[in-house]
Structure formats: structure tokens, C-alpha cells
Amino acid sequence: MDISRVLPGKPGAYGATILPDGINFALFSKNAERVILNLFDAPNAKQPCDIIELDPCVNKTGDVWHVFIKNAKAGTLYLYQIDGPYNPPAGHRFNINKYLVDPYAKAFTDGSIFRSYGKQRAAGLAGIENGKLSDLSDFPKCVVVDEDDFDWQGDKPLNRPLSETIIYEAHVKGFTRSHTSGVSCPGTYRGFIEKIPYLQYLGVTAVELMPMFEFDEFENERVNPRTGEKLTNYWGYSTIGFFAPKTSYAADRTPGGAVREFKELVRELHKAGIEVILDVVYNHTAEGNEHGITFCFRGIENSIYYMLVPEQKQYYNNYSGCGNTMNTNHPVVGNFILDSLRHWVLDMHVDGFRFDLATALCRAQNGHMLSDPPLPHAISEDPILAKTKLIAEPWDIGGYQLGNFPGSRWCEWNGRFRDDIRRFIRGDEHTATEAATRLAGSSDLYRASGRQPVHSINFVTAHDGFTLNDVVSYNYKHNEENGEYNQDGSDDNISYNNGYEGESTNPKINKTRIRKIKNFLTCLLLAEGTPMLLAGDEMMRTQRGNNNAYCHDNELSWMHWHDCDTHKEILLYTKALIQLRKTYAAFRRNKFFMDSSELCWYDANGKNPDWTKSGRFLAYRLDEIDDGIGVNEFYFAINTDIYDLTITLPSPAGGKWYRIADTSIDGGDDIREPGNEELLHEQQRYVLLSDSLVLLMSK
């Protein structure tokens, strides 16, 4: 390279910043002794075309290394090499032979770090961790991105109130990867765009996208013992690039193509009135433990980016279950996370984040839980993120903070809702009280902290665990094809196969399963709080009893769109429930119930229930909720026993009872649209069949 093009640069913004006359590169490393910037002329280049070694007397300010390359433009490809002490017991793992990606890189070229090292292993070369790769053709390079080179067409984040939010958790690739999707670019951001009309038809208001920050899906070295096929990291909870959308999810694999395509997805979802929430993994990285591969943080500043075991810093504290834990409450790492979040809001227009194993964000460098951790507060109080939805998975390995996650603005994945509703609908004894608390908004968890029902993210299924179809079809996990001898995944699924393990041809069993699926969906979508629906549950998607399908990028995990027709009854029921929730404010309250004038509970005889003897029946009345379209009164009752019940109905405050839904009814008459409710001929009693529920409305 012409040396006149290489200028000192500035320590301002980290990463690669495009300026009118070139690009400024800036990188934090406190203990580095040498920093080399490598430039490449093609994504599949085996070696760099230019090697620029930074002079610490010229290109370093404090702990920031920087250089300016005159006339460099968007699309420039680069990697770093960094030298310094290699002393794992002291926490240092510098290695000049390692090519490193920039933590602030906004795009990667298409490639696999693990495939690159695999080539070296296949060639029989020793010292993979310490040796230097001779062939970087498959190695992902960082791409300099011009964030202003996109037509947003006036788009902005939607900022929909939580009370009006219905979340749909989906995998970007798996949503359209199956040939049954019928899209032109299956398994891509562009393919997802083609399915937006379906999301509008269903009625959801937000998609929660499973991890789509850059990760390496080829890191899994196991094989499927049944087929012999190599397994993958399909879910993506193993981040490499915290500023970069996953390149392999793009139809356009050219450098920077994934950025443009993801922006198109966000823009088009917003046009359809659908928000974008990202599932983000800031608790750990893909570098693993002391036996892992160095490709970023370990080689840049290991002692700061990770929680290391005190006095034995060659080992990593592992509160993620994935080998390492990020040192999130160190100022440098905390600012890195904030910068990443701001990037996705400012440059990519996303509406919110769901934080995987968020309790790790509350730990000190030694791993101890902080009583007042700075990072969760900094995120919730950040002015740029002020309108952004924040959802915590309030646990990690060894820490459980459900109801107590710090920061008044945080929502939480409510695992108690899942467990209590599953037990009740399964028919467990003495679970009605807990189920009642969940349906009413979980005030026991959130009232004391000043939060409201909407801060409870209610779910009965998620990516991790059984699908809803499998909850009613399996007693046990069936993860044999994961290559881990069925030892992975939870054994506590709170499920019931209803008489037969797996798919059944018995009409009675299938009828019961459908009834219970409707019960689950009704409790989820009409409970107080913010509901989250797992993609495919509305069409009875199955994973054949696999409750940990993280490694299956195949038909087991993908959406099967012919299920829309095969299980149309469930699809239509789900759609009607969503419309019901949107129509009536009684099911989306912003405040907890104060007394029986707002919410009144009943036993099967129409009396106040004895909660000490509560069995398998629940009933309540929502009294006179003014939702802007009139005053409405609702009665809800569910019977999870094996016996039918004749229940006594309370007298409506005015008018008569009309049936909205009864899950014991087959076909299209199981739920009525608003305005088409059915008048009950018998106003005092109702026969509620086993494993079914009824929803009434007075008018």
C-alpha cells in the first residue's frame, strides 16, 4: 500500500468509520503490544493484499489503537492480528498468529471460522490454536458498511404500547426454509418478507427473531446417529458479531448484502404494522472455554471481556452453560453492549430486544450477583433506547431473578406462567390457585416492583422445549437424533401424551389433544400480560418430541406450511383469539385488578371459591370494562378434570349471556367473531365438558 495513504487516525468511534476522504479504524486493547490491520481484495482471498502495522507512538491513544486509510471506501475487507503477553494464568491469551475479527464489524463476508480450522486439521497440521492459518479463503472477513446507503422510505420504529403487543417468536431461516413455504428465496430475510401477509392475516403485532447476529452454524461437530448427517448450530446462541446480521440468512451474499436485506425486512414489517424484536446473546460468545478457538475477544483483551476465575484466570466462569461469560459490568464491556444496542435501534430500526440469560448481565467480574448492577440500569435509562422494548430472560446458570430483574422498565419472560398453566391444563391437583394468579397478570411477581401486568411476557412454549403439539403428545423428550444419547434437554416438560406417546391415529386421543391445545391458546391470549406465541403452534407444528432441537437445520425444525390446511381448525381458532384480544380492552389491562368489582372468582356452584381446596376448575368474571366500544362483561370457566361439570353461572349485571367460545365444540363453531356471539338458552347453568373451557359475554 502507498504509505502516504496511511495516516494516524483518531480514537473516536470504535470499528470502521467512513469519512469523506477515507476510513478510520479504531480498536480497544489495553495490553496489546502490536496491532496489525490486514486488508483483503476479495471475500475468498487466501492472504491479505495489504498489511499495516500500527505504531504505538503514532496510532495509539490511551488504550485505543487507531489508523486512517485515505481513499478507502465502503466494502473494504479487513481482519486484525494482535500481539501481547500469552499468559493464561494471568488472563492473557494474545497470539500474533491469530486472525481476529473486529468486535464492532457491521458485516462479515460469507464464510466459516470453524471450516477454516477444519481444513488445517484435515491437512494434519499441528498447533491449530497457536499456528497461523495459511488459507483464509473460507475465513469470514469484516466488511466496512456505509449505513447511510439505504432508502428507509421514512421508516421509524413503531413504539407500539405493550398492552397492544402480541409477540410471535420465529427463526429467520426456519420460517421459510421448507419447500412448502412457496417463497422465491427460502430461508432468507427476503423469504421472510414474502410471508408478511401471513403474519398480518394471523394478527400478531411483533416478531421476536431468534438470534441473527453473526454466528458460525458449523461449530457443532456432532452427527445425527440415525442419518449420519452433520449437525449444526441452528438456533444461533453463539454470537461472533454483535453488530452484524447473519450473512447466510441473506439471499444476497455479497459483502454488505445481509445488512441491506435485513433493513428491507424491518422496513417491510413496519409497513405492515409489525414490530421487530431481536433475541440477543450478550451473556457469552462463541469462543468457548479455555479449550475454545480464538477469533475475537480472547485475542484482543481476554482479561477484560470475560469473567475469569479469580486466582486461576486461565479458566472461565461459566454462568451461560456455553463455556464462558462476558464481563458485562466492566465499563468497556458495558459500553460495547450499549453501542451494539444503539446500532440496532439507530441504524437498523429494530423495536426491541429479548436478552438471553439476562441474569448474567447482573454479575460482577468474579461472578457474584450484584445487588444494584450498573448495566441493566444503563440499558433501561439510555436516552436512545428510551422507547425500545426490553425483555429479560431472568435467569442464568445458578441465578434466578423472575419478578426481581433490576430496572423498572424491564419486561420478563414469565416461566411461572408456562409452568403453572401447563400443570393446570394437564389436570394436576391443587394447581388452580397458581393458574388463577397467572391469568390475572402475576401480581405476586410484579406488583411490588411497581411494574404492571404488561411486563409479564406470558408464554406456554418457546424455541427451547416442546412445541405446543408436543406438550399434549409426549410424556418424555426424544432427543436421540441430537447425538448426545438423549441426555440433553430438560426432563421436566410438564407435558402429557393423553394416552399414547407421539403421533396417534386414535380419534378420541386426537380430539382431546386439540381441545387442550385450544385451552392453552385461550389462556395464553386472554390472560393479562403480554402474550408470546411460538411460530407454528397455531398450525400444530411438531418436533417429534425433541425438546432441544438447537442442532437441526432440517425438516424437524422448519415450518411446514401445508399444516395451515391440515390443521386449519387450530389456525382459525388462534386467529380468532388474537382478534378477540385486540377488540376488548378487558384482556389487555395496564393495571392490576384492585378488588372483586373488577375481577370476581367463582367455584362450579357459582360461589366464592375455597382456594385451600381448589381442584381442577377455575372461573372468573370481568365486570364492566369500558373499552371505548361499550361496556362489556365476560365470564370465563375452565374444567381440566376428566369428568364433565354442570356449572352455575353468575347473573350478568345487565342483559344476557352469549357464548363466544367453547373448546369442546368441534369445527368452526368453537369460537365466534365479535358481534356474532350465540345467545345461551339456559342462563343459569352450563354443561362444561372435561378438558374444555367456555368464554361468555353479556349484552
MOFEN-V132508 format. One record per pair of residues at least 24 apart in sequence whose ideal C-beta (glycine too) atoms are under 7 Angstrom apart, sorted by sequence separation. I is the first residue (numbers start at 0). J is the second residue. If there is no record, write none. Layout:
I_J / I_J
This chain:
210_234 / 211_235 / 214_238 / 215_239 / 289_313 / 470_494 / 471_495 / 472_496 / 534_558 / 538_562 / 615_639 / 616_640 / 209_234 / 210_235 / 214_239 / 289_314 / 416_441 / 464_489 / 538_563 / 597_622 / 615_640 / 663_688 / 111_137 / 112_138 / 209_235 / 210_236 / 212_238 / 213_239 / 289_315 / 303_329 / 415_441 / 471_497 / 474_500 / 596_622 / 656_682 / 110_137 / 112_139 / 213_240 / 288_315 / 379_406 / 465_492 / 473_500 / 539_566 / 655_682 / 110_138 / 210_238 / 212_240 / 303_331 / 304_332 / 413_441 / 464_492 / 473_501 / 538_566 / 616_644 / 618_646 / 663_691 / 110_139 / 212_241 / 288_317 / 303_332 / 375_404 / 376_405 / 379_408 / 415_444 / 465_494 / 472_501 / 620_649 / 623_652 / 662_691 / 34_64 / 36_66 / 213_243 / 368_398 / 375_405 / 376_406 / 379_409 / 472_502 / 539_569 / 622_652 / 661_691 / 662_692 / 108_139 / 167_198 / 212_243 / 214_245 / 216_247 / 291_322 / 375_406 / 538_569 / 76_108 / 107_139 / 108_140 / 213_245 / 327_359 / 537_569 / 538_570 / 661_693 / 29_62 / 31_64 / 96_129 / 107_140 / 211_244 / 212_245 / 213_246 / 327_360 / 372_405 / 537_570 / 660_693 / 28_62 / 42_76 / 96_130 / 98_132 / 107_141 / 108_142 / 211_245 / 288_322 / 328_362 / 357_391 / 371_405 / 375_409 / 648_682 / 660_694 / 27_62 / 94_129 / 96_131 / 107_142 / 287_322 / 288_323 / 324_359 / 328_363 / 329_364 / 352_387 / 357_392 / 358_393 / 648_683 / 658_693 / 659_694 / 27_63 / 28_64 / 106_142 / 167_203 / 283_319 / 287_323 / 351_387 / 354_390 / 356_392 / 357_393 / 358_394 / 359_395 / 537_573 / 585_621 / 647_683 / 648_684 / 659_695 / 38_75 / 39_76 / 98_135 / 104_141 / 165_202 / 169_206 / 171_208 / 211_248 / 282_319 / 286_323 / 319_356 / 350_387 / 351_388 / 352_389 / 353_390 / 354_391 / 355_392 / 358_395 / 647_684 / 648_685 / 658_695 / 659_696 / 25_63 / 26_64 / 38_76 / 39_77 / 104_142 / 106_144 / 165_203 / 167_205 / 171_209 / 283_321 / 326_364 / 336_374 / 340_378 / 345_383 / 350_388 / 351_389 / 352_390 / 354_392 / 356_394 / 421_459 / 646_684 / 657_695 / 38_77 / 100_139 / 105_144 / 165_204 / 166_205 / 167_206 / 168_207 / 169_208 / 170_209 / 283_322 / 284_323 / 344_383 / 351_390 / 353_392 / 356_395 / 416_455 / 420_459 / 585_624 / 645_684 / 646_685 / 656_695 / 657_696 / 25_65 / 37_77 / 98_138 / 101_141 / 164_204 / 165_205 / 167_207 / 171_211 / 283_323 / 319_359 / 333_373 / 337_377 / 344_384 / 358_398 / 472_512 / 584_624 / 24_65 / 36_77 / 37_78 / 100_141 / 163_204 / 164_205 / 166_207 / 283_324 / 284_325 / 318_359 / 328_369 / 333_374 / 337_378 / 407_448 / 416_457 / 417_458 / 471_512 / 585_626 / 603_644 / 645_686 / 646_687 / 656_697 / 657_698 / 23_65 / 24_66 / 238_280 / 282_324 / 283_325 / 341_383 / 358_400 / 402_444 / 407_449 / 413_455 / 416_458 / 417_459 / 584_626 / 605_647 / 655_697 / 36_79 / 37_80 / 282_325 / 341_384 / 344_387 / 401_444 / 402_445 / 407_450 / 411_454 / 413_456 / 501_544 / 583_626 / 584_627 / 603_646 / 604_647 / 605_648 / 643_686 / 644_687 / 654_697 / 23_67 / 35_79 / 236_280 / 281_325 / 318_362 / 328_372 / 333_377 / 337_381 / 340_384 / 361_405 / 410_454 / 411_455 / 412_456 / 413_457 / 471_515 / 605_649 / 643_687 / 653_697 / 654_698 / 34_79 / 35_80 / 159_204 / 328_373 / 411_456 / 471_516 / 643_688 / 652_697 / 5_51 / 21_67 / 22_68 / 238_284 / 239_285 / 281_327 / 328_374 / 410_456 / 412_458 / 585_631 / 643_689 / 651_697 / 21_68 / 34_81 / 238_285 / 327_374 / 357_404 / 642_689 / 21_69 / 33_81 / 237_285 / 318_366 / 468_516 / 583_631 / 585_633 / 601_649 / 641_689 / 0_49 / 20_69 / 21_70 / 22_71 / 33_82 / 421_470 / 467_516 / 638_687 / 640_689 / 7_57 / 8_58 / 10_60 / 20_70 / 21_71 / 31_81 / 32_82 / 316_366 / 0_51 / 7_58 / 10_61 / 31_82 / 32_83 / 525_576 / 636_687 / 638_689 / 639_690 / 31_83 / 467_519 / 520_572 / 524_576 / 10_63 / 22_75 / 26_79 / 28_81 / 30_83 / 516_569 / 520_573 / 524_577 / 638_691 / 30_84 / 492_546 / 10_65 / 239_294 / 281_336 / 513_568 / 517_572 / 521_576 / 525_580 / 637_692 / 9_65 / 17_73 / 239_295 / 306_362 / 309_365 / 513_569 / 520_576 / 524_580 / 636_692 / 8_65 / 489_546 / 636_693 / 8_66 / 306_364 / 488_546 / 8_67 / 488_547 / 635_694 / 7_67 / 188_248 / 306_366 / 459_519 / 487_547 / 5_66 / 6_67 / 30_91 / 187_248 / 188_249 / 189_250 / 525_586 / 527_588 / 633_694 / 634_695 / 31_93 / 33_95 / 78_140 / 187_249 / 206_268 / 633_695 / 5_68 / 6_69 / 77_140 / 78_141 / 187_250 / 633_696 / 4_68 / 76_140 / 77_141 / 459_523 / 632_696 / 4_69 / 76_141 / 480_545 / 631_696 / 632_697 / 4_70 / 42_108 / 76_142 / 184_250 / 211_277 / 277_343 / 390_456 / 457_523 / 467_533 / 477_543 / 481_547 / 42_109 / 206_273 / 208_275 / 212_279 / 218_285 / 466_533 / 477_544 / 478_545 / 74_142 / 75_143 / 204_272 / 205_273 / 210_278 / 425_493 / 476_544 / 477_545 / 478_546 / 74_143 / 204_273 / 205_274 / 206_275 / 207_276 / 208_277 / 209_278 / 457_526 / 466_535 / 467_536 / 478_547 / 481_550 / 73_143 / 203_273 / 204_274 / 206_276 / 208_278 / 210_280 / 215_285 / 425_495 / 466_536 / 476_546 / 73_144 / 189_260 / 192_263 / 205_276 / 207_278 / 214_285 / 422_493 / 457_528 / 462_533 / 468_539 / 473_544 / 73_145 / 188_260 / 192_264 / 195_267 / 199_271 / 277_349 / 421_493 / 457_529 / 461_533 / 468_540 / 469_541 / 188_261 / 191_264 / 195_268 / 198_271 / 279_352 / 281_354 / 282_355 / 455_528 / 456_529 / 457_530 / 458_531 / 460_533 / 468_541 / 469_542 / 275_349 / 276_350 / 279_353 / 282_356 / 455_529 / 457_531 / 466_540 / 26_101 / 73_148 / 188_263 / 192_267 / 198_273 / 275_350 / 276_351 / 277_352 / 278_353 / 279_354 / 280_355 / 418_493 / 452_527 / 453_528 / 456_531 / 466_541 / 469_544 / 172_248 / 188_264 / 195_271 / 274_350 / 276_352 / 279_355 / 319_395 / 320_396 / 452_528 / 453_529 / 460_536 / 466_542 / 171_248 / 274_351 / 276_353 / 278_355 / 282_359 / 318_395 / 319_396 / 282_360 / 318_396 / 281_360 / 317_396 / 318_397 / 318_398 / 579_659 / 465_546 / 265_347 / 464_546 / 265_348 / 237_321 / 265_349 / 438_522 / 262_347 / 15_101 / 261_347 / 14_101 / 440_527 / 441_528 / 438_526 / 439_527 / 440_528 / 14_103 / 45_134 / 46_135 / 437_526 / 13_103 / 14_104 / 45_135 / 14_105 / 44_135 / 45_136 / 424_515 / 582_673 / 44_136 / 43_136 / 424_518 / 579_673 / 424_519 / 575_670 / 571_667 / 242_339 / 572_669 / 575_672 / 42_140 / 241_339 / 568_666 / 572_670 / 420_519 / 242_342 / 39_140 / 113_215 / 420_522 / 112_215 / 114_217 / 111_215 / 113_217 / 113_218 / 107_213 / 111_217 / 149_259 / 166_276 / 144_255 / 142_254 / 154_266 / 157_269 / 276_388 / 142_255 / 149_262 / 282_395 / 144_258 / 152_266 / 151_266 / 154_269 / 159_274 / 413_528 / 157_274 / 236_355 / 410_529 / 518_637 / 22_143 / 17_143 / 15_143 / 17_145 / 107_240 / 104_240 / 107_243 / 452_588 / 453_589 / 105_242 / 106_243 / 109_246 / 104_242 / 105_243 / 108_246 / 109_247 / 451_589 / 100_239 / 102_241 / 103_242 / 104_243 / 107_246 / 451_590 / 452_591 / 521_660 / 100_240 / 451_591 / 521_662 / 109_252 / 518_662 / 205_350 / 446_591 / 517_662 / 108_254 / 207_353 / 106_254 / 514_662 / 106_255 / 442_591 / 514_663 / 106_257 / 440_591 / 106_258 / 517_669 / 105_258 / 439_592 / 439_598 / 435_600 / 521_692 / 518_692 / 515_690 / 116_292 / 514_690 / 514_691 / 76_254 / 432_610 / 511_690 / 74_254 / 112_292 / 74_255 / 432_613 / 112_294 / 431_613 / 435_617 / 431_614 / 434_617 / 429_613 / 431_615 / 431_616 / 428_614 / 431_617 / 156_344 / 426_615 / 156_348 / 102_295 / 155_348 / 157_350 / 100_294 / 102_296 / 154_348 / 156_350 / 99_294 / 100_295 / 97_293 / 99_295 / 102_299 / 151_348 / 94_293 / 99_298 / 99_299 / 146_346 / 92_293 / 97_298 / 87_289 / 94_298 / 92_297 / 93_298 / 92_298 / 92_301 / 91_301 / 90_301 / 91_302 / 42_254 / 90_302 / 426_639 / 426_640 / 424_639 / 426_641 / 423_639 / 81_298 / 90_307 / 81_299 / 90_312 / 89_312 / 88_312 / 87_312 / 88_313 / 87_313 / 158_386 / 234_462 / 156_386 / 102_335 / 230_482 / 209_462 / 224_479 / 225_480 / 224_480 / 223_480 / 224_482 / 223_482 / 222_482 / 221_482 / 30_300 / 28_299 / 29_300 / 28_300 / 27_300 / 29_303 / 162_453 / 161_453 / 168_461 / 168_462 / 27_331 / 234_549 / 233_549 / 232_549 / 233_550 / 232_550 / 233_551 / 231_550 / 233_552 / 230_550 / 231_552 / 233_556 / 207_531 / 13_338 / 203_532 / 221_550 / 219_550 / 201_537 / 216_552 / 174_534 / 166_529 / 168_531 / 166_530 / 164_529 / 165_530 / 166_531 / 167_532 / 168_533 / 169_534 / 166_532 / 168_534 / 167_534 / 161_529 / 201_573 / 202_574 / 201_574 / 203_577 / 202_577 / 201_577 / 202_578 / 177_554 / 180_558 / 181_560 / 202_581 / 177_557 / 179_559 / 180_560 / 176_557 / 177_558 / 179_560 / 177_559 / 179_561 / 173_556 / 177_560 / 173_557 / 174_558 / 173_558 / 165_577 / 165_580 / 163_587 / 162_587 / 162_589
